[in-house]
Amino acid sequence: MPVSPEFSDFIAELFSEFGGVRVRGMFGGAGIFHDDVMIGLVADGTLYLRTDEKTASDFAAEGSAPFTYQGKSKTIVMPYWTVPLRLMDDPEDFADWAQRAFQVALTAKSKKKKV
């Protein structure tokens, strides 16, 4: 389901403390980009942030879950986790989590270039 203009506006407001983001429709949802680096995604009306092994455990401790989809023969788990609900009303704390997602995405992008 594509992201509505209202939800895009909500995302822009949510990320305002962190810095500007661009919401780009993709695969029936949307990617969330900061400085041309994908730091989050929206699928089925749910917001996810980029994680790595260390940050995923922080999301898990908050009761979050990873983004998954059904591949041809198995379930695929992506390195994006649902945003803890408490962050939706706390722009400063959300900005910290978004910054961590950005750093994780930068590191992953850097490793990808080296390969």
N, C-alpha and C positions, 0 to 999 in steps of 0.2 A: 504494500500500500504506500503510495507516495506521501511525502511529508507535506502537510498543509502549510499555507503561508503563515497561519497563526502559530503553528508549532515551530516553524522556522524563526518567527519573531521571539517566541519563548526561549528558544535555544540561544539566540543572539543576546537576549537579556541575561540569561543564566550565566553565560560566558563573559559578560561585560567586565566583571572585576578581573578576570584572567587576561583578557585582551580580545581583539577582534578574531572572529571565526567566520568561515564561509561554509554554508550548507549547500552541498551539491547532491542532487538526486542521483541514485545509482541502485541497481538491482531491486527496484521496488521500494527502497528505503532511501537513506541518505548517508553520505559521508560528511564528517565534520572536520574541517581543515583549518590549521593555523600555520601561517608561513609556508603554505603548500605542502604541509605534512599532515597526514590523516591521523587525528588524535581520538576520534570517536566515531560512532555510527548510530543511526536510528533504524530500528527494524520493528515492524508491527507496533509502532507507537512507544517503543521502549528505548531509552537512551543508554548507550554503553560508552565506556572510556577504555583506551588502550592500556594494556598491562604487560608485565613480564612476570617471571616467577616470584620475585620479591613483592611487587605491588599486588599481584593476584591474591596473595595470602591476606593482605589488608582488606581487599574487597570481600573475600570469603568471610573474614572475621565480622564484617558488617552485615552478613546475610545475603550478599549479592551472588549472582550466578553468571557464568560465562555465556557468551553468545554461541549458539550451536545451530547447525542446520543438517539436514539429512542429505548425505552424498549418495552416489549410486549404490554403494555397498556398506556404508557405515556412517555413523554420526560424526560430523566434523566439529571440533571445538576450536574456536577462534580466540586470539589473545585480546578480547574485549569483554569487559564485565559490566553488569548493570550498575548504574550510579546509585549509591545508597540514598534512600529516600530522605534522610535527614539533611542531606546536602542541598536538596532543592530549595530549602528555605534559609540557607546559610551561604551567601555569595562569597564571603571571604574564605571559608573552609573549602567550598567548592573550587575556588580558584587555585588553592594549593593542590587539590587532587587533579585538576586539569593540567597544572604545570608538571606534575609528575607524569601524567599521561603523555604530555608533549616530549618530555625528556626520554621516556621509554621509546616513543615513536622515532625520535631523532637517532637514538642508539641503533634501533632496528634498521633504519634507513641507511645509516653509516655502514653497518655490517653487510647489508645487501649489496652495496656498491663495491665492497672489497672482494666479493665472491666472483 
